[in-house]
Amino acid sequence: MSAAKFVSASVRAVSKMRLIPTRAALTLTPTAVQKVKVLMKERPEMVGLKIGVRTRGCNGLSYTLEYCNEKGKFDEEVHQDGAKIIIDSKAQLSVLGTEMDYVETPLASEFIFNNPNIKGTCGCGESFNL
């Protein structure tokens, strides 16, 4: 399985956010759905974008985003409005209940993960702990 990292992501702790029950492990905002569709149109040989977590940064964990050419046996698939996201089996508990957004500013464009399970983040917003 080959994959190439392509974007960075930030994380926000959302402790006062009221969760809306959903069947999906992850929900995408309309801007995130649109960006995922654009990225997948550029790489039609890939089956989706894969979200994972790895140990990194000053606070413990950080998200990874990669193009994915095959779904692993225990990976979770999220389909929303034509966008397909695959959640790595090791990241499923870290992502559960998270909203994925896409934000463009004059200085950066990135996916933002609004995760209600996060207990703390680093100052730069790249790593978190549960």
N, CA, C and O atoms as a GROMACS GRO file, in nm:
protein
  520
    1MET      N    1   0.085  -0.117   0.000
    1MET     CA    2   0.000   0.000   0.000
    1MET      C    3   0.089   0.123   0.000
    1MET      O    4   0.166   0.143   0.094
    2SER      N    5   0.080   0.204  -0.103
    2SER     CA    6   0.159   0.326  -0.108
    2SER      C    7   0.068   0.446  -0.093
    2SER      O    8  -0.043   0.450  -0.145
    3ALA      N    9   0.118   0.543  -0.021
    3ALA     CA   10   0.041   0.665   0.000
    3ALA      C   11   0.138   0.781   0.010
    3ALA      O   12   0.252   0.763   0.051
    4ALA      N   13   0.093   0.897  -0.026
    4ALA     CA   14   0.177   1.016  -0.022
    4ALA      C   15   0.110   1.122   0.063
    4ALA      O   16  -0.007   1.154   0.041
    5LYS      N   17   0.184   1.177   0.158
    5LYS     CA   18   0.131   1.284   0.242
    5LYS      C   19   0.115   1.408   0.156
    5LYS      O   20   0.202   1.436   0.073
    6PHE      N   21   0.008   1.483   0.174
    6PHE     CA   22  -0.013   1.596   0.085
    6PHE      C   23  -0.054   1.724   0.154
    6PHE      O   24  -0.033   1.830   0.096
    7VAL      N   25  -0.110   1.722   0.272
    7VAL     CA   26  -0.151   1.845   0.339
    7VAL      C   27  -0.125   1.834   0.488
    7VAL      O   28  -0.106   1.725   0.542
    8SER      N   29  -0.123   1.948   0.553
    8SER     CA   30  -0.112   1.948   0.698
    8SER      C   31  -0.250   1.970   0.757
    8SER      O   32  -0.344   2.012   0.688
    9ALA      N   33  -0.262   1.942   0.883
    9ALA     CA   34  -0.390   1.958   0.950
    9ALA      C   35  -0.368   2.016   1.088
    9ALA      O   36  -0.263   1.993   1.149
   10SER      N   37  -0.464   2.090   1.137
   10SER     CA   38  -0.460   2.144   1.272
   10SER      C   39  -0.573   2.084   1.352
   10SER      O   40  -0.664   2.022   1.297
   11VAL      N   41  -0.566   2.101   1.481
   11VAL     CA   42  -0.666   2.043   1.569
   11VAL      C   43  -0.713   2.150   1.666
   11VAL      O   44  -0.635   2.236   1.708
   12ARG      N   45  -0.840   2.143   1.702
   12ARG     CA   46  -0.896   2.235   1.800
   12ARG      C   47  -0.970   2.153   1.905
   12ARG      O   48  -1.047   2.063   1.872
   13ALA      N   49  -0.947   2.185   2.030
   13ALA     CA   50  -1.023   2.124   2.138
   13ALA      C   51  -1.154   2.201   2.147
   13ALA      O   52  -1.154   2.324   2.152
   14VAL      N   53  -1.265   2.130   2.150
   14VAL     CA   54  -1.396   2.196   2.154
   14VAL      C   55  -1.474   2.144   2.274
   14VAL      O   56  -1.571   2.070   2.259
   15SER      N   57  -1.431   2.183   2.391
   15SER     CA   58  -1.488   2.128   2.513
   15SER      C   59  -1.632   2.170   2.538
   15SER      O   60  -1.706   2.096   2.602
   16LYS      N   61  -1.675   2.286   2.490
   16LYS     CA   62  -1.810   2.333   2.517
   16LYS      C   63  -1.906   2.305   2.402
   16LYS      O   64  -2.021   2.350   2.403
   17MET      N   65  -1.859   2.230   2.304
   17MET     CA   66  -1.943   2.199   2.188
   17MET      C   67  -2.039   2.085   2.223
   17MET      O   68  -1.998   1.983   2.278
   18ARG      N   69  -2.164   2.104   2.192
   18ARG     CA   70  -2.263   2.001   2.216
   18ARG      C   71  -2.264   1.907   2.096
   18ARG      O   72  -2.283   1.950   1.982
   19LEU      N   73  -2.244   1.781   2.123
   19LEU     CA   74  -2.238   1.683   2.016
   19LEU      C   75  -2.378   1.649   1.966
   19LEU      O   76  -2.470   1.629   2.045
   20ILE      N   77  -2.391   1.642   1.837
   20ILE     CA   78  -2.514   1.598   1.775
   20ILE      C   79  -2.496   1.452   1.738
   20ILE      O   80  -2.403   1.420   1.663
   21PRO      N   81  -2.580   1.362   1.786
   21PRO     CA   82  -2.561   1.221   1.756
   21PRO      C   83  -2.561   1.197   1.605
   21PRO      O   84  -2.642   1.252   1.531
   22THR      N   85  -2.468   1.115   1.561
   22THR     CA   86  -2.455   1.083   1.421
   22THR      C   87  -2.414   0.937   1.406
   22THR      O   88  -2.357   0.880   1.499
   23ARG      N   89  -2.442   0.878   1.293
   23ARG     CA   90  -2.399   0.741   1.270
   23ARG      C   91  -2.256   0.734   1.220
   23ARG      O   92  -2.191   0.630   1.231
   24ALA      N   93  -2.206   0.844   1.165
   24ALA     CA   94  -2.072   0.846   1.111
   24ALA      C   95  -1.970   0.872   1.222
   24ALA      O   96  -1.996   0.947   1.316
   25ALA      N   97  -1.853   0.810   1.210
   25ALA     CA   98  -1.745   0.833   1.305
   25ALA      C   99  -1.689   0.973   1.290
   25ALA      O  100  -1.630   1.029   1.383
   26LEU      N  101  -1.707   1.031   1.171
   26LEU     CA  102  -1.653   1.160   1.136
   26LEU      C  103  -1.755   1.232   1.049
   26LEU      O  104  -1.816   1.170   0.962
   27THR      N  105  -1.773   1.362   1.072
   27THR     CA  106  -1.859   1.440   0.984
   27THR      C  107  -1.775   1.547   0.916
   27THR      O  108  -1.676   1.595   0.973
   28LEU      N  109  -1.813   1.582   0.796
   28LEU     CA  110  -1.741   1.682   0.718
   28LEU      C  111  -1.830   1.804   0.698
   28LEU      O  112  -1.951   1.792   0.677
   29THR      N  113  -1.769   1.921   0.704
   29THR     CA  114  -1.842   2.043   0.672
   29THR      C  115  -1.855   2.050   0.519
   29THR      O  116  -1.782   1.981   0.448
   30PRO      N  117  -1.946   2.133   0.469
   30PRO     CA  118  -1.959   2.146   0.322
   30PRO      C  119  -1.829   2.188   0.254
   30PRO      O  120  -1.800   2.142   0.144
   31THR      N  121  -1.749   2.276   0.317
   31THR     CA  122  -1.622   2.315   0.254
   31THR      C  123  -1.522   2.199   0.253
   31THR      O  124  -1.445   2.186   0.158
   32ALA      N  125  -1.523   2.115   0.355
   32ALA     CA  126  -1.436   1.998   0.357
   32ALA      C  127  -1.478   1.897   0.250
   32ALA      O  128  -1.393   1.839   0.183
   33VAL      N  129  -1.608   1.877   0.235
   33VAL     CA  130  -1.659   1.786   0.132
   33VAL      C  131  -1.614   1.834  -0.005
   33VAL      O  132  -1.566   1.754  -0.086
   34GLN      N  133  -1.628   1.962  -0.031
   34GLN     CA  134  -1.590   2.018  -0.161
   34GLN      C  135  -1.441   2.000  -0.186
   34GLN      O  136  -1.402   1.962  -0.296
   35LYS      N  137  -1.356   2.026  -0.086
   35LYS     CA  138  -1.211   2.014  -0.103
   35LYS      C  139  -1.170   1.868  -0.125
   35LYS      O  140  -1.084   1.840  -0.208
   36VAL      N  141  -1.231   1.776  -0.052
   36VAL     CA  142  -1.201   1.633  -0.070
   36VAL      C  143  -1.236   1.591  -0.212
   36VAL      O  144  -1.160   1.517  -0.276
   37LYS      N  145  -1.350   1.636  -0.263
   37LYS     CA  146  -1.389   1.603  -0.400
   37LYS      C  147  -1.288   1.656  -0.501
   37LYS      O  148  -1.252   1.586  -0.596
   38VAL      N  149  -1.241   1.779  -0.480
   38VAL     CA  150  -1.142   1.838  -0.571
   38VAL      C  151  -1.012   1.758  -0.566
   38VAL      O  152  -0.955   1.727  -0.670
   39LEU      N  153  -0.966   1.724  -0.447
   39LEU     CA  154  -0.842   1.648  -0.434
   39LEU      C  155  -0.854   1.509  -0.497
   39LEU      O  156  -0.759   1.461  -0.560
   40MET      N  157  -0.968   1.446  -0.482
   40MET     CA  158  -0.985   1.312  -0.538
   40MET      C  159  -1.000   1.316  -0.689
   40MET      O  160  -0.963   1.220  -0.757
   41LYS      N  161  -1.051   1.424  -0.742
   41LYS     CA  162  -1.062   1.438  -0.888
   41LYS      C  163  -0.922   1.448  -0.949
   41LYS      O  164  -0.900   1.402  -1.061
   42GLU      N  165  -0.827   1.507  -0.874
   42GLU     CA  166  -0.689   1.518  -0.921
   42GLU      C  167  -0.615   1.384  -0.918
   42GLU      O  168  -0.518   1.366  -0.991
   43ARG      N  169  -0.660   1.292  -0.834
   43ARG     CA  170  -0.595   1.160  -0.821
   43ARG      C  171  -0.700   1.050  -0.833
   43ARG      O  172  -0.728   0.981  -0.734
   44PRO      N  173  -0.760   1.030  -0.951
   44PRO     CA  174  -0.870   0.935  -0.965
   44PRO      C  175  -0.832   0.789  -0.939
   44PRO      O  176  -0.920   0.706  -0.917
   45GLU      N  177  -0.704   0.756  -0.941
   45GLU     CA  178  -0.663   0.618  -0.915
   45GLU      C  179  -0.671   0.582  -0.766
   45GLU      O  180  -0.663   0.464  -0.731
   46MET      N  181  -0.686   0.680  -0.679
   46MET     CA  182  -0.696   0.657  -0.535
   46MET      C  183  -0.841   0.636  -0.495
   46MET      O  184  -0.933   0.688  -0.559
   47VAL      N  185  -0.862   0.558  -0.387
   47VAL     CA  186  -0.998   0.528  -0.344
   47VAL      C  187  -1.053   0.629  -0.244
   47VAL      O  188  -1.174   0.635  -0.223
   48GLY      N  189  -0.967   0.710  -0.182
   48GLY     CA  190  -1.013   0.809  -0.087
   48GLY      C  191  -0.897   0.873  -0.013
   48GLY      O  192  -0.781   0.844  -0.040
   49LEU      N  193  -0.931   0.960   0.081
   49LEU     CA  194  -0.830   1.019   0.170
   49LEU      C  195  -0.832   0.940   0.300
   49LEU      O  196  -0.938   0.907   0.352
   50LYS      N  197  -0.714   0.911   0.352
   50LYS     CA  198  -0.704   0.832   0.474
   50LYS      C  199  -0.655   0.919   0.589
   50LYS      O  200  -0.553   0.987   0.578
   51ILE      N  201  -0.729   0.914   0.700
   51ILE     CA  202  -0.693   0.987   0.822
   51ILE      C  203  -0.630   0.888   0.918
   51ILE      O  204  -0.682   0.778   0.940
   52GLY      N  205  -0.518   0.928   0.975
   52GLY     CA  206  -0.453   0.847   1.076
   52GLY      C  207  -0.402   0.937   1.187
   52GLY      O  208  -0.414   1.059   1.178
   53VAL      N  209  -0.344   0.879   1.289
   53VAL     CA  210  -0.278   0.954   1.395
   53VAL      C  211  -0.140   0.892   1.416
   53VAL      O  212  -0.121   0.772   1.396
   54ARG      N  213  -0.047   0.975   1.456
   54ARG     CA  214   0.085   0.924   1.490
   54ARG      C  215   0.139   1.002   1.608
   54ARG      O  216   0.097   1.115   1.634
   55THR      N  217   0.233   0.941   1.677
   55THR     CA  218   0.296   1.007   1.790
   55THR      C  219   0.393   1.110   1.736
   55THR      O  220   0.488   1.078   1.664
   56ARG      N  221   0.367   1.237   1.771
   56ARG     CA  222   0.449   1.346   1.722
   56ARG      C  223   0.413   1.475   1.794
   56ARG      O  224   0.302   1.489   1.845
   57GLY      N  225   0.505   1.565   1.798
   57GLY     CA  226   0.477   1.698   1.852
   57GLY      C  227   0.495   1.705   2.002
   57GLY      O  228   0.531   1.606   2.066
   58CYS      N  229   0.470   1.820   2.057
   58CYS     CA  230   0.493   1.843   2.199
   58CYS      C  231   0.378   1.796   2.286
   58CYS      O  232   0.390   1.795   2.409
   59ASN      N  233   0.266   1.756   2.226
   59ASN     CA  234   0.151   1.716   2.307
   59ASN      C  235   0.110   1.571   2.286
   59ASN      O  236   0.012   1.527   2.345
   60GLY      N  237   0.180   1.497   2.204
   60GLY     CA  238   0.154   1.354   2.194
   60GLY      C  239   0.116   1.301   2.058
   60GLY      O  240   0.192   1.223   2.000
   61LEU      N  241   0.002   1.342   2.003
   61LEU     CA  242  -0.049   1.287   1.879
   61LEU      C  243  -0.072   1.396   1.776
   61LEU      O  244  -0.095   1.512   1.811
   62SER      N  245  -0.065   1.359   1.650
   62SER     CA  246  -0.104   1.451   1.544
   62SER      C  247  -0.175   1.372   1.435
   62SER      O  248  -0.153   1.251   1.420
   63TYR      N  249  -0.259   1.440   1.359
   63TYR     CA  250  -0.333   1.376   1.250
   63TYR      C  251  -0.244   1.364   1.127
   63TYR      O  252  -0.157   1.448   1.103
   64THR      N  253  -0.268   1.259   1.050
   64THR     CA  254  -0.204   1.246   0.920
   64THR      C  255  -0.315   1.233   0.816
   64THR      O  256  -0.420   1.175   0.842
   65LEU      N  257  -0.290   1.289   0.698
   65LEU     CA  258  -0.381   1.279   0.585
   65LEU      C  259  -0.301   1.231   0.466
   65LEU      O  260  -0.198   1.289   0.432
   66GLU      N  261  -0.349   1.125   0.402
   66GLU     CA  262  -0.279   1.069   0.288
   66GLU      C  263  -0.379   1.023   0.183
   66GLU      O  264  -0.493   0.991   0.214
   67TYR      N  265  -0.334   1.021   0.059
   67TYR     CA  266  -0.414   0.955  -0.043
   67TYR      C  267  -0.406   0.806  -0.014
   67TYR      O  268  -0.303   0.756   0.030
   68CYS      N  269  -0.514   0.736  -0.039
   68CYS     CA  270  -0.521   0.593  -0.008
   68CYS      C  271  -0.562   0.516  -0.134
   68CYS      O  272  -0.661   0.550  -0.199
   69ASN      N  273  -0.485   0.411  -0.166
   69ASN     CA  274  -0.521   0.334  -0.285
   69ASN      C  275  -0.591   0.202  -0.251
   69ASN      O  276  -0.637   0.133  -0.342
   70GLU      N  277  -0.600   0.168  -0.123
   70GLU     CA  278  -0.678   0.052  -0.081
   70GLU      C  279  -0.718   0.065   0.066
   70GLU      O  280  -0.644   0.121   0.148
   71LYS      N  281  -0.834   0.013   0.097
   71LYS     CA  282  -0.886   0.017   0.233
   71LYS      C  283  -0.834  -0.104   0.310
   71LYS      O  284  -0.840  -0.216   0.260
   72GLY      N  285  -0.784  -0.079   0.431
   72GLY     CA  286  -0.739  -0.189   0.517
   72GLY      C  287  -0.857  -0.266   0.572
   72GLY      O  288  -0.970  -0.217   0.573
   73LYS      N  289  -0.831  -0.386   0.619
   73LYS     CA  290  -0.936  -0.477   0.666
   73LYS      C  291  -1.023  -0.416   0.776
   73LYS      O  292  -1.145  -0.433   0.775
   74PHE      N  293  -0.963  -0.345   0.869
   74PHE     CA  294  -1.038  -0.290   0.983
   74PHE      C  295  -1.057  -0.140   0.976
   74PHE      O  296  -1.102  -0.078   1.072
   75ASP      N  297  -1.023  -0.080   0.864
   75ASP     CA  298  -1.042   0.064   0.846
   75ASP      C  299  -1.190   0.097   0.832
   75ASP      O  300  -1.267   0.017   0.779
   76GLU      N  301  -1.228   0.214   0.878
   76GLU     CA  302  -1.366   0.263   0.870
   76GLU      C  303  -1.380   0.353   0.748
   76GLU      O  304  -1.291   0.433   0.720
   77GLU      N  305  -1.491   0.341   0.677
   77GLU     CA  306  -1.519   0.428   0.563
   77GLU      C  307  -1.629   0.525   0.599
   77GLU      O  308  -1.730   0.487   0.658
   78VAL      N  309  -1.609   0.650   0.563
   78VAL     CA  310  -1.711   0.753   0.582
   78VAL      C  311  -1.741   0.811   0.445
   78VAL      O  312  -1.652   0.863   0.377
   79HIS      N  313  -1.868   0.803   0.405
   79HIS     CA  314  -1.914   0.862   0.279
   79HIS      C  315  -2.008   0.976   0.314
   79HIS      O  316  -2.105   0.957   0.388
   80GLN      N  317  -1.980   1.093   0.262
   80GLN     CA  318  -2.068   1.206   0.287
   80GLN      C  319  -2.073   1.293   0.162
   80GLN      O  320  -1.972   1.348   0.119
   81ASP      N  321  -2.190   1.305   0.105
   81ASP     CA  322  -2.215   1.393  -0.010
   81ASP      C  323  -2.115   1.373  -0.124
   81ASP      O  324  -2.073   1.469  -0.188
   82GLY      N  325  -2.077   1.249  -0.149
   82GLY     CA  326  -1.985   1.219  -0.258
   82GLY      C  327  -1.838   1.220  -0.221
   82GLY      O  328  -1.754   1.187  -0.304
   83ALA      N  329  -1.805   1.256  -0.098
   83ALA     CA  330  -1.667   1.253  -0.051
   83ALA      C  331  -1.644   1.124   0.027
   83ALA      O  332  -1.731   1.080   0.102
   84LYS      N  333  -1.527   1.064   0.009
   84LYS     CA  334  -1.496   0.938   0.077
   84LYS      C  335  -1.371   0.956   0.161
   84LYS      O  336  -1.264   0.992   0.111
   85ILE      N  337  -1.386   0.929   0.291
   85ILE     CA  338  -1.277   0.936   0.386
   85ILE      C  339  -1.261   0.796   0.447
   85ILE      O  340  -1.359   0.731   0.482
   86ILE      N  341  -1.137   0.753   0.459
   86ILE     CA  342  -1.106   0.626   0.524
   86ILE      C  343  -1.033   0.657   0.653
   86ILE      O  344  -0.936   0.734   0.653
   87ILE      N  345  -1.078   0.599   0.763
   87ILE     CA  346  -1.016   0.622   0.893
   87ILE      C  347  -0.935   0.499   0.928
   87ILE      O  348  -0.989   0.388   0.936
   88ASP      N  349  -0.806   0.517   0.948
   88ASP     CA  350  -0.717   0.408   0.985
   88ASP      C  351  -0.769   0.342   1.113
   88ASP      O  352  -0.819   0.409   1.202
   89SER      N  353  -0.756   0.210   1.120
   89SER     CA  354  -0.809   0.136   1.235
   89SER      C  355  -0.749   0.183   1.367
   89SER      O  356  -0.817   0.180   1.469
   90LYS      N  357  -0.624   0.227   1.367
   90LYS     CA  358  -0.559   0.273   1.490
   90LYS      C  359  -0.604   0.413   1.531
   90LYS      O  360  -0.580   0.454   1.644
   91ALA      N  361  -0.669   0.485   1.441
   91ALA     CA  362  -0.710   0.622   1.469
   91ALA      C  363  -0.859   0.635   1.502
   91ALA      O  364  -0.905   0.744   1.536
   92GLN      N  365  -0.933   0.527   1.492
   92GLN     CA  366  -1.079   0.536   1.504
   92GLN      C  367  -1.126   0.595   1.637
   92GLN      O  368  -1.217   0.677   1.638
   93LEU      N  369  -1.067   0.554   1.748
   93LEU     CA  370  -1.110   0.609   1.878
   93LEU      C  371  -1.066   0.754   1.895
   93LEU      O  372  -1.131   0.830   1.966
   94SER      N  373  -0.957   0.793   1.830
   94SER     CA  374  -0.910   0.932   1.839
   94SER      C  375  -0.995   1.027   1.757
   94SER      O  376  -0.997   1.147   1.784
   95VAL      N  377  -1.066   0.975   1.656
   95VAL     CA  378  -1.142   1.058   1.563
   95VAL      C  379  -1.291   1.057   1.593
   95VAL      O  380  -1.363   1.146   1.547
   96LEU      N  381  -1.338   0.962   1.668
   96LEU     CA  382  -1.480   0.943   1.693
   96LEU      C  383  -1.549   1.073   1.738
   96LEU      O  384  -1.509   1.134   1.837
   97GLY      N  385  -1.651   1.114   1.664
   97GLY     CA  386  -1.728   1.233   1.698
   97GLY      C  387  -1.668   1.363   1.646
   97GLY      O  388  -1.718   1.471   1.679
   98THR      N  389  -1.564   1.355   1.566
   98THR     CA  390  -1.493   1.473   1.518
   98THR      C  391  -1.558   1.532   1.393
   98THR      O  392  -1.612   1.460   1.310
   99GLU      N  393  -1.551   1.663   1.383
   99GLU     CA  394  -1.595   1.734   1.263
   99GLU      C  395  -1.469   1.777   1.187
   99GLU      O  396  -1.379   1.838   1.244
  100MET      N  397  -1.466   1.745   1.058
  100MET     CA  398  -1.354   1.782   0.973
  100MET      C  399  -1.396   1.902   0.889
  100MET      O  400  -1.496   1.897   0.818
  101ASP      N  401  -1.318   2.010   0.896
  101ASP     CA  402  -1.348   2.133   0.824
  101ASP      C  403  -1.228   2.166   0.735
  101ASP      O  404  -1.118   2.114   0.755
  102TYR      N  405  -1.251   2.251   0.636
  102TYR     CA  406  -1.142   2.300   0.552
  102TYR      C  407  -1.148   2.452   0.554
  102TYR      O  408  -1.253   2.512   0.531
  103VAL      N  409  -1.033   2.514   0.584
  103VAL     CA  410  -1.027   2.659   0.600
  103VAL      C  411  -0.917   2.716   0.512
  103VAL      O  412  -0.806   2.664   0.508
  104GLU      N  413  -0.950   2.824   0.441
  104GLU     CA  414  -0.851   2.896   0.361
  104GLU      C  415  -0.838   3.037   0.417
  104GLU      O  416  -0.937   3.109   0.432
  105THR      N  417  -0.715   3.076   0.447
  105THR     CA  418  -0.684   3.212   0.491
  105THR      C  419  -0.577   3.267   0.397
  105THR      O  420  -0.522   3.192   0.316
  106PRO      N  421  -0.544   3.395   0.407
  106PRO     CA  422  -0.438   3.448   0.321
  106PRO      C  423  -0.302   3.380   0.344
  106PRO      O  424  -0.217   3.381   0.255
  107LEU      N  425  -0.280   3.322   0.462
  107LEU     CA  426  -0.152   3.261   0.494
  107LEU      C  427  -0.149   3.109   0.480
  107LEU      O  428  -0.042   3.051   0.464
  108ALA      N  429  -0.265   3.045   0.487
  108ALA     CA  430  -0.264   2.898   0.486
  108ALA      C  431  -0.399   2.844   0.439
  108ALA      O  432  -0.502   2.911   0.445
  109SER      N  433  -0.394   2.721   0.394
  109SER     CA  434  -0.517   2.647   0.367
  109SER      C  435  -0.495   2.507   0.423
  109SER      O  436  -0.395   2.442   0.393
  110GLU      N  437  -0.591   2.461   0.506
  110GLU     CA  438  -0.571   2.334   0.574
  110GLU      C  439  -0.702   2.276   0.622
  110GLU      O  440  -0.803   2.345   0.635
  111PHE      N  441  -0.698   2.145   0.648
  111PHE     CA  442  -0.810   2.078   0.712
  111PHE      C  443  -0.796   2.101   0.862
  111PHE      O  444  -0.686   2.094   0.917
  112ILE      N  445  -0.908   2.128   0.927
  112ILE     CA  446  -0.913   2.148   1.072
  112ILE      C  447  -1.001   2.038   1.130
  112ILE      O  448  -1.110   2.012   1.080
  113PHE      N  449  -0.954   1.975   1.236
  113PHE     CA  450  -1.030   1.871   1.304
  113PHE      C  451  -1.083   1.927   1.435
  113PHE      O  452  -1.005   1.955   1.527
  114ASN      N  453  -1.214   1.943   1.445
  114ASN     CA  454  -1.279   1.990   1.567
  114ASN      C  455  -1.319   1.866   1.646
  114ASN      O  456  -1.422   1.805   1.620
  115ASN      N  457  -1.235   1.831   1.744
  115ASN     CA  458  -1.250   1.705   1.815
  115ASN      C  459  -1.293   1.729   1.960
  115ASN      O  460  -1.218   1.789   2.037
  116PRO      N  461  -1.413   1.683   1.999
  116PRO     CA  462  -1.461   1.706   2.135
  116PRO      C  463  -1.392   1.616   2.239
  116PRO      O  464  -1.412   1.637   2.359
  117ASN      N  465  -1.314   1.518   2.196
  117ASN     CA  466  -1.248   1.425   2.289
  117ASN      C  467  -1.111   1.472   2.336
  117ASN      O  468  -1.052   1.410   2.425
  118ILE      N  469  -1.061   1.578   2.279
  118ILE     CA  470  -0.926   1.625   2.310
  118ILE      C  471  -0.921   1.691   2.447
  118ILE      O  472  -1.006   1.772   2.483
  119LYS      N  473  -0.818   1.655   2.523
  119LYS     CA  474  -0.798   1.713   2.657
  119LYS      C  475  -0.703   1.832   2.653
  119LYS      O  476  -0.710   1.918   2.740
  120GLY      N  477  -0.614   1.838   2.552
  120GLY     CA  478  -0.521   1.948   2.542
  120GLY      C  479  -0.452   1.950   2.407
  120GLY      O  480  -0.441   1.847   2.341
  121THR      N  481  -0.406   2.069   2.367
  121THR     CA  482  -0.333   2.085   2.241
  121THR      C  483  -0.206   2.165   2.268
  121THR      O  484  -0.193   2.230   2.372
  122CYS      N  485  -0.116   2.159   2.174
  122CYS     CA  486   0.005   2.241   2.185
  122CYS      C  487  -0.027   2.382   2.137
  122CYS      O  488  -0.134   2.407   2.082
  123GLY      N  489   0.064   2.473   2.156
  123GLY     CA  490   0.042   2.612   2.117
  123GLY      C  491   0.024   2.633   1.969
  123GLY      O  492  -0.051   2.723   1.928
  124CYS      N  493   0.089   2.553   1.887
  124CYS     CA  494   0.080   2.571   1.741
  124CYS      C  495  -0.042   2.498   1.682
  124CYS      O  496  -0.076   2.521   1.566
  125GLY      N  497  -0.107   2.412   1.758
  125GLY     CA  498  -0.227   2.345   1.711
  125GLY      C  499  -0.203   2.221   1.626
  125GLY      O  500  -0.296   2.172   1.563
  126GLU      N  501  -0.081   2.170   1.623
  126GLU     CA  502  -0.052   2.053   1.541
  126GLU      C  503  -0.059   1.922   1.617
  126GLU      O  504  -0.076   1.818   1.555
  127SER      N  505  -0.048   1.924   1.749
  127SER     CA  506  -0.055   1.799   1.824
  127SER      C  507  -0.156   1.813   1.938
  127SER      O  508  -0.191   1.924   1.979
  128PHE      N  509  -0.200   1.697   1.987
  128PHE     CA  510  -0.304   1.693   2.090
  128PHE      C  511  -0.287   1.571   2.177
  128PHE      O  512  -0.208   1.481   2.146
  129ASN      N  513  -0.362   1.569   2.288
  129ASN     CA  514  -0.368   1.448   2.371
  129ASN      C  515  -0.512   1.422   2.408
  129ASN      O  516  -0.594   1.513   2.414
  130LEU      N  517  -0.540   1.296   2.434
  130LEU     CA  518  -0.677   1.254   2.469
  130LEU      C  519  -0.688   1.223   2.616
  130LEU      O  520  -0.795   1.185   2.664
   0.00000   0.00000   0.00000
